[in-house]
Structure formats: structure tokens, C-alpha cells
Amino acid sequence: MSNLGEKVSYIKGLAEGMKIDTESGEGKLIVQMIEVLSEAAKQISELQEAYEELNDYVECIDDDL
């Protein structure tokens, strides 16, 4: 598991394998926490891609100057 998205997917799989009762308060909490982790991992991945793109652009400008 090399990146955050894979780790969140692993946790999601563990939770599904445990057959968490989504009707209980604890189950609802765990499911929502996993969803938040999943969304955070997605947004972090998008930010990393944007950062790399911006960094490449700045390097090109630097080379031109």
C-alpha cells in the first residue's frame, strides 16, 4: 500500500468484511468516518497532481529566464 487512496480502500474493505451494522450508532459513525477519509484522500491526490503540474510550469518559466 503505497498511497493514501489504497490505504483508505483497504480500511473500507476491512469494514465491509466485518459486516458492520450500519443501523447502530457506532456503525453509522464508522461508515461516515470512512467516507470522510475517502473524500480527503481524493482531494489530497488532486492537490498533489495540481502541485506537480504547477511545479513543472514554474521550472519551465525558470529555464526560460
C-alpha positions in Angstrom: 0.0 0.0 0.0 2.0 2.9 -1.3 -0.5 5.8 -1.3 -3.3 7.1 0.9 -6.1 6.1 -1.5 -5.0 2.5 -1.4 -4.9 2.6 2.4 -8.4 4.0 2.6 -9.6 1.3 0.2 -8.0 -1.3 2.4 -9.8 0.1 5.5 -13.1 0.2 3.6 -12.6 -3.4 2.6 -11.9 -4.4 6.2 -15.0 -2.6 7.4 -17.1 -4.4 4.7 -15.6 -7.7 5.7 -16.5 -7.1 9.3 -20.1 -6.6 8.3 -20.6 -3.5 10.4 -24.2 -2.9 11.4 -25.0 0.4 9.7 -28.2 0.7 11.7 -26.3 1.1 15.0 -24.8 4.4 16.1 -21.3 3.0 16.1 -21.7 1.5 12.6 -23.1 4.8 11.2 -20.1 6.6 12.7 -17.6 4.2 11.3 -19.1 4.3 7.8 -19.2 8.1 7.8 -15.6 8.3 9.0 -14.5 6.0 6.2 -16.4 8.2 3.7 -14.7 11.3 5.0 -11.3 9.6 4.8 -12.1 8.6 1.2 -13.0 12.1 0.2 -9.9 13.5 1.9 -7.7 11.1 0.1 -9.3 12.0 -3.2 -8.8 15.7 -2.6 -5.2 15.2 -1.4 -4.5 13.3 -4.6 -6.0 16.1 -6.7 -3.8 18.7 -4.8 -0.7 16.6 -5.4 -1.4 16.5 -9.1 -2.0 20.2 -9.3 1.2 20.9 -7.3 3.2 18.7 -9.7 1.7 20.5 -12.7 2.4 23.9 -11.2 5.9 22.9 -10.2 6.7 21.8 -13.8 5.3 25.1 -15.1 7.4 27.1 -12.7 10.5 25.1 -13.7 9.8 25.9 -17.4 9.5 29.6 -16.6 12.7 29.5 -14.6 14.5 27.8 -17.5 13.3 30.4 -19.9 14.5 33.2 -17.7 
